[in-house]
């Protein structure tokens, strides 16, 4: 199951840097994970200092 970024995102970009596939992009009010390409590795969730990423 793909991960999702919640409203708690403060757009620091740590998740995008941690993603080994480079599928996290900056959205208007938070970063966004491309669910079709996410392999659920959890790298982004582990890197997020706010805990704003969870399994969707």
C-alpha distance matrix in Angstrom:
0.0 3.8 6.6 9.6 13.2 15.4 19.1 20.1 19.7 23.2 22.7 23.8 21.8 20.9 17.2 18.2 20.6 18.1 15.6 16.6 15.6 17.4 14.9 15.5 18.6 20.9 20.9 23.8 23.1 20.0 17.9 15.1 12.0 11.9 8.5 9.9 10.7 8.1 7.7 6.1 9.7 10.4 13.8 13.8 13.1 15.8 18.1 18.1 21.5 20.7 17.5 16.3 12.7 10.1 6.5 6.3
3.8 0.0 3.8 6.6 10.2 12.9 16.5 17.6 16.8 20.1 19.2 20.4 18.3 17.7 14.0 14.7 17.4 15.3 12.6 14.2 13.0 14.1 11.4 11.8 14.8 17.2 17.2 20.3 19.7 16.6 14.3 11.4 8.2 8.4 5.4 7.8 8.3 5.4 6.6 5.2 8.8 9.1 11.8 11.1 11.1 14.2 15.9 15.6 19.2 18.5 15.6 14.0 10.3 8.7 6.0 5.7
6.6 3.8 0.0 3.8 6.9 9.7 13.4 14.1 13.3 16.7 16.1 17.2 15.5 14.8 11.1 12.6 15.3 13.3 11.3 13.7 13.2 13.7 11.3 10.4 13.4 15.2 15.4 18.3 17.2 13.9 11.8 9.6 7.1 9.0 7.2 10.5 10.5 7.2 8.7 6.2 8.8 7.5 10.0 8.4 7.9 11.3 12.8 12.1 15.5 14.7 11.9 10.2 6.6 5.4 4.2 5.1
9.6 6.6 3.8 0.0 3.8 6.4 9.9 11.2 10.5 14.0 13.7 15.5 14.3 14.3 11.0 12.5 15.7 14.4 12.8 15.8 15.0 14.6 11.8 10.0 12.1 13.1 12.6 15.1 13.8 10.7 9.3 7.3 6.2 8.8 7.8 11.6 12.2 9.6 12.0 10.0 12.3 10.5 12.3 9.7 9.0 12.8 13.6 11.8 14.9 13.4 11.1 8.4 5.6 5.6 6.1 5.5
13.2 10.2 6.9 3.8 0.0 3.8 7.0 7.9 6.7 10.3 10.2 12.2 11.6 12.0 9.4 11.1 14.4 13.7 12.9 16.4 16.0 14.8 12.5 9.7 11.0 11.0 10.6 12.7 10.8 7.5 6.8 6.3 7.1 10.5 10.7 14.4 14.7 12.3 14.8 12.7 14.3 11.8 12.7 9.4 8.7 12.3 12.2 9.7 12.4 10.6 9.1 5.7 4.5 6.6 8.8 8.8
15.4 12.9 9.7 6.4 3.8 0.0 3.8 5.3 6.0 9.8 10.9 13.3 13.7 14.3 12.3 14.3 17.4 16.9 16.4 20.0 19.8 18.5 16.2 13.2 13.9 13.2 12.0 13.1 10.4 8.0 9.0 9.2 10.6 13.8 13.6 17.4 18.1 15.7 18.1 15.8 17.4 14.6 15.7 12.4 11.0 14.3 14.4 11.2 12.9 10.1 8.9 5.3 6.0 7.5 10.2 9.8
19.1 16.5 13.4 9.9 7.0 3.8 0.0 3.8 5.3 8.2 10.1 13.0 14.2 15.4 14.2 16.0 19.0 19.1 19.0 22.7 22.6 20.8 18.5 15.2 15.1 13.4 11.7 11.7 8.3 7.2 9.7 10.8 13.2 16.3 16.7 20.3 21.1 19.1 21.7 19.5 21.0 18.1 18.8 15.3 14.0 17.0 16.5 12.9 13.8 10.6 10.6 7.2 9.3 11.2 14.0 13.4
20.1 17.6 14.1 11.2 7.9 5.3 3.8 0.0 3.8 6.4 9.2 11.2 13.0 13.6 12.9 15.4 17.9 17.7 18.4 22.2 22.7 20.9 19.3 15.8 16.0 14.3 13.5 13.7 10.1 8.4 10.5 12.4 14.5 18.0 18.5 22.2 22.5 20.0 22.2 19.6 20.5 17.2 17.5 14.1 12.5 14.9 14.2 10.4 10.5 7.1 7.8 5.1 8.5 10.9 14.3 14.8
19.7 16.8 13.3 10.5 6.7 6.0 5.3 3.8 0.0 3.8 5.6 7.8 9.3 10.4 9.9 12.0 14.5 14.9 15.6 19.4 19.8 17.7 16.3 12.6 12.6 10.8 10.6 11.3 8.1 5.6 7.2 9.8 12.1 15.7 16.9 20.5 20.3 18.1 20.5 18.4 19.1 16.0 15.7 12.0 11.4 13.8 12.3 8.7 9.5 7.2 8.4 5.4 8.0 11.3 14.6 15.1
23.2 20.1 16.7 14.0 10.3 9.8 8.2 6.4 3.8 0.0 3.8 5.7 8.5 10.1 10.9 12.6 14.6 15.7 17.0 20.7 21.3 18.8 18.0 14.2 13.4 10.9 11.2 11.2 8.2 6.6 8.5 12.0 14.6 18.2 19.9 23.3 22.9 20.9 23.3 21.4 21.6 18.6 17.6 14.0 13.9 15.6 13.4 10.0 9.8 8.2 10.6 8.6 11.4 14.9 18.2 18.8
22.7 19.2 16.1 13.7 10.2 10.9 10.1 9.2 5.6 3.8 0.0 3.8 5.5 8.2 9.0 9.7 11.8 13.6 14.6 18.2 18.6 15.7 15.1 11.3 10.1 7.5 8.6 9.4 7.5 5.4 6.1 9.9 12.6 16.0 18.2 21.4 20.6 19.0 21.7 20.4 20.5 17.9 16.5 12.8 13.7 15.6 12.9 10.2 11.0 10.4 12.4 10.2 11.9 15.5 18.4 19.0
23.8 20.4 17.2 15.5 12.2 13.3 13.0 11.2 7.8 5.7 3.8 0.0 3.8 5.7 8.0 9.0 9.9 11.8 13.7 17.1 18.2 15.4 15.7 12.2 11.6 9.6 11.8 12.9 11.3 9.0 8.7 12.3 14.3 17.7 20.0 23.0 21.6 19.8 22.0 20.6 20.0 17.4 15.3 12.1 13.2 14.2 10.9 8.8 9.0 9.7 12.2 11.1 12.7 16.5 19.5 20.7
21.8 18.3 15.5 14.3 11.6 13.7 14.2 13.0 9.3 8.5 5.5 3.8 0.0 3.8 5.4 5.3 6.5 8.8 10.3 13.6 14.5 11.7 12.2 8.9 8.7 7.8 10.8 12.9 12.1 9.2 7.4 10.4 11.8 14.9 17.5 20.2 18.5 16.9 19.1 18.2 17.5 15.3 13.0 9.9 12.0 13.1 9.9 8.7 10.3 11.6 13.0 11.8 12.2 15.9 18.3 19.5
20.9 17.7 14.8 14.3 12.0 14.3 15.4 13.6 10.4 10.1 8.2 5.7 3.8 0.0 3.8 5.5 5.2 6.3 8.8 12.1 13.9 11.8 12.9 10.0 11.1 11.0 14.0 16.3 15.1 11.9 9.8 12.2 12.7 15.9 18.0 20.6 18.6 16.4 18.0 16.7 15.4 13.0 10.2 7.7 9.7 10.0 6.4 6.2 8.0 10.2 11.3 11.1 11.3 14.7 17.2 19.1
17.2 14.0 11.1 11.0 9.4 12.3 14.2 12.9 9.9 10.9 9.0 8.0 5.4 3.8 0.0 3.8 5.4 5.0 6.2 9.9 11.3 9.6 9.9 7.2 9.3 10.2 12.8 15.6 14.6 10.9 8.2 9.6 9.3 12.6 14.3 17.0 15.1 12.7 14.4 13.1 12.2 9.9 7.7 4.5 7.1 8.5 6.0 5.8 9.1 10.5 10.4 9.7 8.7 11.8 13.9 15.7
18.2 14.7 12.6 12.5 11.1 14.3 16.0 15.4 12.0 12.6 9.7 9.0 5.3 5.5 3.8 0.0 3.8 5.4 5.4 8.7 9.2 6.6 7.5 5.0 6.6 8.2 11.5 14.7 14.6 11.2 7.8 9.0 8.7 11.2 13.8 16.0 13.7 12.3 14.4 14.0 13.3 12.0 9.6 7.1 10.4 11.8 9.4 9.6 12.6 14.0 14.1 12.8 11.6 14.6 16.1 17.3
20.6 17.4 15.3 15.7 14.4 17.4 19.0 17.9 14.5 14.6 11.8 9.9 6.5 5.2 5.4 3.8 0.0 3.8 5.7 8.0 9.8 7.7 10.0 8.5 10.0 11.4 14.9 17.8 17.7 14.5 11.4 12.8 12.3 14.5 16.9 18.8 16.1 14.6 15.9 15.7 14.0 12.9 9.6 8.2 11.6 11.8 8.9 10.2 12.7 15.0 15.4 15.0 14.0 16.9 18.5 20.2
18.1 15.3 13.3 14.4 13.7 16.9 19.1 17.7 14.9 15.7 13.6 11.8 8.8 6.3 5.0 5.4 3.8 0.0 3.8 6.2 8.9 8.3 10.2 9.2 11.8 13.6 16.7 19.9 19.3 15.7 12.6 13.3 12.0 14.3 16.0 17.9 15.1 12.8 13.5 12.8 10.6 9.4 5.9 5.5 8.9 8.7 6.5 8.9 11.8 14.2 13.8 14.0 12.3 14.7 16.1 18.3
15.6 12.6 11.3 12.8 12.9 16.4 19.0 18.4 15.6 17.0 14.6 13.7 10.3 8.8 6.2 5.4 5.7 3.8 0.0 3.8 5.5 5.3 6.9 6.9 10.2 12.9 15.7 19.2 19.1 15.5 11.9 11.6 9.5 11.1 12.7 14.3 11.3 9.4 10.3 10.3 8.7 8.6 6.0 5.7 9.4 10.3 9.1 10.9 14.4 16.1 15.1 14.6 12.2 14.1 14.6 16.4
16.6 14.2 13.7 15.8 16.4 20.0 22.7 22.2 19.4 20.7 18.2 17.1 13.6 12.1 9.9 8.7 8.0 6.2 3.8 0.0 3.8 5.7 8.2 9.7 12.8 15.9 18.7 22.4 22.6 19.1 15.4 14.7 12.2 12.8 14.3 14.9 11.4 10.0 10.0 11.0 8.9 10.1 7.7 8.9 12.3 12.6 11.9 14.3 17.6 19.6 18.5 18.2 15.6 17.0 16.9 18.7
15.6 13.0 13.2 15.0 16.0 19.8 22.6 22.7 19.8 21.3 18.6 18.2 14.5 13.9 11.3 9.2 9.8 8.9 5.5 3.8 0.0 3.8 5.5 8.3 11.2 14.8 17.3 21.0 21.8 18.5 14.7 13.3 10.5 10.2 11.9 11.9 8.2 8.0 8.8 10.8 9.9 11.6 10.1 10.5 13.9 15.1 14.5 16.2 19.8 21.3 20.0 19.0 16.2 17.4 16.9 17.9
17.4 14.1 13.7 14.6 14.8 18.5 20.8 20.9 17.7 18.8 15.7 15.4 11.7 11.8 9.6 6.6 7.7 8.3 5.3 5.7 3.8 0.0 3.8 5.8 8.0 11.4 14.3 17.9 18.9 15.8 12.1 11.2 9.3 9.4 12.2 12.7 9.6 9.6 11.5 13.0 12.4 13.1 11.2 10.4 14.1 15.5 14.0 15.2 18.6 20.0 19.3 17.9 15.6 17.5 17.7 18.5
14.9 11.4 11.3 11.8 12.5 16.2 18.5 19.3 16.3 18.0 15.1 15.7 12.2 12.9 9.9 7.5 10.0 10.2 6.9 8.2 5.5 3.8 0.0 3.8 6.4 10.1 12.1 15.9 16.9 13.9 10.2 8.3 6.0 5.6 8.6 9.5 7.0 7.2 10.1 11.6 12.2 12.7 11.8 10.4 13.5 15.8 14.8 15.2 18.8 19.5 18.5 16.5 14.0 15.6 15.5 15.6
15.5 11.8 10.4 10.0 9.7 13.2 15.2 15.8 12.6 14.2 11.3 12.2 8.9 10.0 7.2 5.0 8.5 9.2 6.9 9.7 8.3 5.8 3.8 0.0 3.8 7.0 9.2 12.9 13.5 10.3 6.6 5.5 4.5 6.4 9.4 11.5 9.8 9.1 12.1 12.5 13.0 12.4 11.3 8.8 11.7 14.2 12.8 12.5 15.8 16.3 15.7 13.5 11.5 13.8 14.5 14.7
18.6 14.8 13.4 12.1 11.0 13.9 15.1 16.0 12.6 13.4 10.1 11.6 8.7 11.1 9.3 6.6 10.0 11.8 10.2 12.8 11.2 8.0 6.4 3.8 0.0 3.8 6.3 9.9 11.3 8.9 5.6 5.4 6.7 8.1 11.6 13.5 12.4 12.3 15.7 16.1 16.8 16.0 14.8 12.0 14.6 17.1 15.2 14.3 17.2 17.4 17.4 14.8 13.7 16.3 17.3 17.1
20.9 17.2 15.2 13.1 11.0 13.2 13.4 14.3 10.8 10.9 7.5 9.6 7.8 11.0 10.2 8.2 11.4 13.6 12.9 15.9 14.8 11.4 10.1 7.0 3.8 0.0 3.8 6.8 8.1 6.4 4.3 6.2 9.0 11.0 14.3 16.5 15.9 15.6 18.9 18.8 19.5 18.2 16.9 13.6 15.8 18.2 16.0 14.3 16.6 16.4 17.1 14.3 14.1 17.1 18.7 18.4
20.9 17.2 15.4 12.6 10.6 12.0 11.7 13.5 10.6 11.2 8.6 11.8 10.8 14.0 12.8 11.5 14.9 16.7 15.7 18.7 17.3 14.3 12.1 9.2 6.3 3.8 0.0 3.8 5.7 5.2 5.0 5.9 9.5 11.2 14.0 16.4 16.7 16.5 20.1 19.9 21.2 19.7 19.1 15.6 17.2 20.1 18.3 16.1 18.2 17.2 17.8 14.4 14.5 17.1 18.7 17.6
23.8 20.3 18.3 15.1 12.7 13.1 11.7 13.7 11.3 11.2 9.4 12.9 12.9 16.3 15.6 14.7 17.8 19.9 19.2 22.4 21.0 17.9 15.9 12.9 9.9 6.8 3.8 0.0 3.8 6.0 7.8 9.2 12.9 14.7 17.2 19.7 20.2 20.0 23.6 23.2 24.6 22.9 22.3 18.7 19.8 22.7 20.8 18.2 19.7 18.3 19.3 15.9 16.6 19.3 21.1 19.9
23.1 19.7 17.2 13.8 10.8 10.4 8.3 10.1 8.1 8.2 7.5 11.3 12.1 15.1 14.6 14.6 17.7 19.3 19.1 22.6 21.8 18.9 16.9 13.5 11.3 8.1 5.7 3.8 0.0 3.8 7.2 9.3 13.1 15.6 17.6 20.6 21.1 20.3 23.6 22.6 23.9 21.6 21.2 17.5 18.0 20.8 19.0 16.0 17.1 15.2 16.4 13.0 14.4 17.1 19.4 18.5
20.0 16.6 13.9 10.7 7.5 8.0 7.2 8.4 5.6 6.6 5.4 9.0 9.2 11.9 10.9 11.2 14.5 15.7 15.5 19.1 18.5 15.8 13.9 10.3 8.9 6.4 5.2 6.0 3.8 0.0 3.8 6.5 10.0 13.0 14.9 18.1 18.3 17.0 20.2 19.0 20.1 17.9 17.4 13.7 14.3 17.1 15.4 12.5 14.1 12.5 13.3 9.9 11.0 13.9 16.3 15.8
17.9 14.3 11.8 9.3 6.8 9.0 9.7 10.5 7.2 8.5 6.1 8.7 7.4 9.8 8.2 7.8 11.4 12.6 11.9 15.4 14.7 12.1 10.2 6.6 5.6 4.3 5.0 7.8 7.2 3.8 0.0 3.8 6.9 10.0 12.4 15.4 15.1 13.9 17.1 16.2 17.1 15.2 14.5 10.9 12.3 15.2 13.4 11.2 13.7 12.9 13.2 10.1 10.0 13.0 14.9 14.7
15.1 11.4 9.6 7.3 6.3 9.2 10.8 12.4 9.8 12.0 9.9 12.3 10.4 12.2 9.6 9.0 12.8 13.3 11.6 14.7 13.3 11.2 8.3 5.5 5.4 6.2 5.9 9.2 9.3 6.5 3.8 0.0 3.8 6.5 8.8 11.8 11.9 11.0 14.5 14.1 15.6 14.3 14.3 11.1 12.5 15.8 14.8 13.0 16.0 15.2 14.5 11.3 10.0 12.1 13.2 12.4
12.0 8.2 7.1 6.2 7.1 10.6 13.2 14.5 12.1 14.6 12.6 14.3 11.8 12.7 9.3 8.7 12.3 12.0 9.5 12.2 10.5 9.3 6.0 4.5 6.7 9.0 9.5 12.9 13.1 10.0 6.9 3.8 0.0 3.8 5.8 8.8 8.4 7.2 10.7 10.6 12.3 11.6 12.0 9.4 11.1 14.4 14.0 13.1 16.6 16.1 14.7 12.1 9.6 11.0 11.1 10.6
11.9 8.4 9.0 8.8 10.5 13.8 16.3 18.0 15.7 18.2 16.0 17.7 14.9 15.9 12.6 11.2 14.5 14.3 11.1 12.8 10.2 9.4 5.6 6.4 8.1 11.0 11.2 14.7 15.6 13.0 10.0 6.5 3.8 0.0 3.8 5.5 5.7 6.2 10.0 11.1 13.3 13.6 14.2 12.3 14.2 17.4 17.2 16.7 20.3 19.9 18.4 15.7 13.0 13.8 13.0 11.9
8.5 5.4 7.2 7.8 10.7 13.6 16.7 18.5 16.9 19.9 18.2 20.0 17.5 18.0 14.3 13.8 16.9 16.0 12.7 14.3 11.9 12.2 8.6 9.4 11.6 14.3 14.0 17.2 17.6 14.9 12.4 8.8 5.8 3.8 0.0 3.8 5.4 5.1 8.5 9.2 12.2 12.8 14.4 12.9 14.0 17.3 18.0 17.5 21.1 20.4 18.3 15.8 12.7 12.3 10.6 9.1
9.9 7.8 10.5 11.6 14.4 17.4 20.3 22.2 20.5 23.3 21.4 23.0 20.2 20.6 17.0 16.0 18.8 17.9 14.3 14.9 11.9 12.7 9.5 11.5 13.5 16.5 16.4 19.7 20.6 18.1 15.4 11.8 8.8 5.5 3.8 0.0 3.8 5.9 8.6 10.6 13.5 15.0 16.5 15.6 17.1 20.1 20.8 20.7 24.4 24.0 21.8 19.5 16.3 15.8 13.7 12.1
10.7 8.3 10.5 12.2 14.7 18.1 21.1 22.5 20.3 22.9 20.6 21.6 18.5 18.6 15.1 13.7 16.1 15.1 11.3 11.4 8.2 9.6 7.0 9.8 12.4 15.9 16.7 20.2 21.1 18.3 15.1 11.9 8.4 5.7 5.4 3.8 0.0 3.8 6.4 9.2 11.2 13.1 14.0 13.6 15.7 18.2 18.7 19.2 23.0 23.2 21.2 19.3 15.9 15.9 14.1 13.5
8.1 5.4 7.2 9.6 12.3 15.7 19.1 20.0 18.1 20.9 19.0 19.8 16.9 16.4 12.7 12.3 14.6 12.8 9.4 10.0 8.0 9.6 7.2 9.1 12.3 15.6 16.5 20.0 20.3 17.0 13.9 11.0 7.2 6.2 5.1 5.9 3.8 0.0 3.8 5.6 7.8 9.4 10.7 10.5 12.2 14.7 15.6 16.1 19.9 20.1 17.8 16.3 12.7 12.5 10.7 10.9
7.7 6.6 8.7 12.0 14.8 18.1 21.7 22.2 20.5 23.3 21.7 22.0 19.1 18.0 14.4 14.4 15.9 13.5 10.3 10.0 8.8 11.5 10.1 12.1 15.7 18.9 20.1 23.6 23.6 20.2 17.1 14.5 10.7 10.0 8.5 8.6 6.4 3.8 0.0 3.8 5.6 8.5 10.2 11.2 12.6 14.4 15.9 17.2 20.9 21.4 18.8 17.9 14.2 13.4 11.2 12.1
6.1 5.2 6.2 10.0 12.7 15.8 19.5 19.6 18.4 21.4 20.4 20.6 18.2 16.7 13.1 14.0 15.7 12.8 10.3 11.0 10.8 13.0 11.6 12.5 16.1 18.8 19.9 23.2 22.6 19.0 16.2 14.1 10.6 11.1 9.2 10.6 9.2 5.6 3.8 0.0 3.8 5.5 8.3 9.2 9.6 11.6 13.7 14.7 18.2 18.6 15.6 15.1 11.3 10.1 7.9 9.7
9.7 8.8 8.8 12.3 14.3 17.4 21.0 20.5 19.1 21.6 20.5 20.0 17.5 15.4 12.2 13.3 14.0 10.6 8.7 8.9 9.9 12.4 12.2 13.0 16.8 19.5 21.2 24.6 23.9 20.1 17.1 15.6 12.3 13.3 12.2 13.5 11.2 7.8 5.6 3.8 0.0 3.8 5.7 8.1 8.9 9.7 11.7 13.6 17.1 18.1 15.5 15.7 12.2 11.6 10.3 12.9
10.4 9.1 7.5 10.5 11.8 14.6 18.1 17.2 16.0 18.6 17.9 17.4 15.3 13.0 9.9 12.0 12.9 9.4 8.6 10.1 11.6 13.1 12.7 12.4 16.0 18.2 19.7 22.9 21.6 17.9 15.2 14.3 11.6 13.6 12.8 15.0 13.1 9.4 8.5 5.5 3.8 0.0 3.8 5.4 5.2 6.2 8.6 10.2 13.5 14.4 11.7 12.2 8.9 8.7 8.5 11.6
13.8 11.8 10.0 12.3 12.7 15.7 18.8 17.5 15.7 17.6 16.5 15.3 13.0 10.2 7.7 9.6 9.6 5.9 6.0 7.7 10.1 11.2 11.8 11.3 14.8 16.9 19.1 22.3 21.2 17.4 14.5 14.3 12.0 14.2 14.4 16.5 14.0 10.7 10.2 8.3 5.7 3.8 0.0 3.8 5.6 5.3 6.3 8.8 12.1 13.9 12.0 12.7 10.1 11.1 11.8 14.6
13.8 11.1 8.4 9.7 9.4 12.4 15.3 14.1 12.0 14.0 12.8 12.1 9.9 7.7 4.5 7.1 8.2 5.5 5.7 8.9 10.5 10.4 10.4 8.8 12.0 13.6 15.6 18.7 17.5 13.7 10.9 11.1 9.4 12.3 12.9 15.6 13.6 10.5 11.2 9.2 8.1 5.4 3.8 0.0 3.8 5.4 5.1 6.2 9.9 11.2 9.6 9.6 7.2 9.3 10.7 13.2
13.1 11.1 7.9 9.0 8.7 11.0 14.0 12.5 11.4 13.9 13.7 13.2 12.0 9.7 7.1 10.4 11.6 8.9 9.4 12.3 13.9 14.1 13.5 11.7 14.6 15.8 17.2 19.8 18.0 14.3 12.3 12.5 11.1 14.2 14.0 17.1 15.7 12.2 12.6 9.6 8.9 5.2 5.6 3.8 0.0 3.8 5.4 5.4 8.7 9.3 6.7 7.4 5.0 6.5 8.6 11.6
15.8 14.2 11.3 12.8 12.3 14.3 17.0 14.9 13.8 15.6 15.6 14.2 13.1 10.0 8.5 11.8 11.8 8.7 10.3 12.6 15.1 15.5 15.8 14.2 17.1 18.2 20.1 22.7 20.8 17.1 15.2 15.8 14.4 17.4 17.3 20.1 18.2 14.7 14.4 11.6 9.7 6.2 5.3 5.4 3.8 0.0 3.8 5.8 8.1 9.9 7.9 10.0 8.5 9.8 11.7 15.0
18.1 15.9 12.8 13.6 12.2 14.4 16.5 14.2 12.3 13.4 12.9 10.9 9.9 6.4 6.0 9.4 8.9 6.5 9.1 11.9 14.5 14.0 14.8 12.8 15.2 16.0 18.3 20.8 19.0 15.4 13.4 14.8 14.0 17.2 18.0 20.8 18.7 15.6 15.9 13.7 11.7 8.6 6.3 5.1 5.4 3.8 0.0 3.8 6.2 8.9 8.4 10.0 9.2 11.7 14.1 16.9
18.1 15.6 12.1 11.8 9.7 11.2 12.9 10.4 8.7 10.0 10.2 8.8 8.7 6.2 5.8 9.6 10.2 8.9 10.9 14.3 16.2 15.2 15.2 12.5 14.3 14.3 16.1 18.2 16.0 12.5 11.2 13.0 13.1 16.7 17.5 20.7 19.2 16.1 17.2 14.7 13.6 10.2 8.8 6.2 5.4 5.8 3.8 0.0 3.8 5.5 5.4 6.6 7.0 10.1 13.2 15.6
21.5 19.2 15.5 14.9 12.4 12.9 13.8 10.5 9.5 9.8 11.0 9.0 10.3 8.0 9.1 12.6 12.7 11.8 14.4 17.6 19.8 18.6 18.8 15.8 17.2 16.6 18.2 19.7 17.1 14.1 13.7 16.0 16.6 20.3 21.1 24.4 23.0 19.9 20.9 18.2 17.1 13.5 12.1 9.9 8.7 8.1 6.2 3.8 0.0 3.8 5.8 7.9 9.7 12.6 16.0 18.5
20.7 18.5 14.7 13.4 10.6 10.1 10.6 7.1 7.2 8.2 10.4 9.7 11.6 10.2 10.5 14.0 15.0 14.2 16.1 19.6 21.3 20.0 19.5 16.3 17.4 16.4 17.2 18.3 15.2 12.5 12.9 15.2 16.1 19.9 20.4 24.0 23.2 20.1 21.4 18.6 18.1 14.4 13.9 11.2 9.3 9.9 8.9 5.5 3.8 0.0 3.8 5.3 8.3 11.1 14.8 16.8
17.5 15.6 11.9 11.1 9.1 8.9 10.6 7.8 8.4 10.6 12.4 12.2 13.0 11.3 10.4 14.1 15.4 13.8 15.1 18.5 20.0 19.3 18.5 15.7 17.4 17.1 17.8 19.3 16.4 13.3 13.2 14.5 14.7 18.4 18.3 21.8 21.2 17.8 18.8 15.6 15.5 11.7 12.0 9.6 6.7 7.9 8.4 5.4 5.8 3.8 0.0 3.8 5.6 7.7 11.3 13.7
16.3 14.0 10.2 8.4 5.7 5.3 7.2 5.1 5.4 8.6 10.2 11.1 11.8 11.1 9.7 12.8 15.0 14.0 14.6 18.2 19.0 17.9 16.5 13.5 14.8 14.3 14.4 15.9 13.0 9.9 10.1 11.3 12.1 15.7 15.8 19.5 19.3 16.3 17.9 15.1 15.7 12.2 12.7 9.6 7.4 10.0 10.0 6.6 7.9 5.3 3.8 0.0 3.8 6.7 10.4 11.8
12.7 10.3 6.6 5.6 4.5 6.0 9.3 8.5 8.0 11.4 11.9 12.7 12.2 11.3 8.7 11.6 14.0 12.3 12.2 15.6 16.2 15.6 14.0 11.5 13.7 14.1 14.5 16.6 14.4 11.0 10.0 10.0 9.6 13.0 12.7 16.3 15.9 12.7 14.2 11.3 12.2 8.9 10.1 7.2 5.0 8.5 9.2 7.0 9.7 8.3 5.6 3.8 0.0 3.8 7.1 8.9
10.1 8.7 5.4 5.6 6.6 7.5 11.2 10.9 11.3 14.9 15.5 16.5 15.9 14.7 11.8 14.6 16.9 14.7 14.1 17.0 17.4 17.5 15.6 13.8 16.3 17.1 17.1 19.3 17.1 13.9 13.0 12.1 11.0 13.8 12.3 15.8 15.9 12.5 13.4 10.1 11.6 8.7 11.1 9.3 6.5 9.8 11.7 10.1 12.6 11.1 7.7 6.7 3.8 0.0 3.8 6.2
6.5 6.0 4.2 6.1 8.8 10.2 14.0 14.3 14.6 18.2 18.4 19.5 18.3 17.2 13.9 16.1 18.5 16.1 14.6 16.9 16.9 17.7 15.5 14.5 17.3 18.7 18.7 21.1 19.4 16.3 14.9 13.2 11.1 13.0 10.6 13.7 14.1 10.7 11.2 7.9 10.3 8.5 11.8 10.7 8.6 11.7 14.1 13.2 16.0 14.8 11.3 10.4 7.1 3.8 0.0 3.8
6.3 5.7 5.1 5.5 8.8 9.8 13.4 14.8 15.1 18.8 19.0 20.7 19.5 19.1 15.7 17.3 20.2 18.3 16.4 18.7 17.9 18.5 15.6 14.7 17.1 18.4 17.6 19.9 18.5 15.8 14.7 12.4 10.6 11.9 9.1 12.1 13.5 10.9 12.1 9.7 12.9 11.6 14.6 13.2 11.6 15.0 16.9 15.6 18.5 16.8 13.7 11.8 8.9 6.2 3.8 0.0
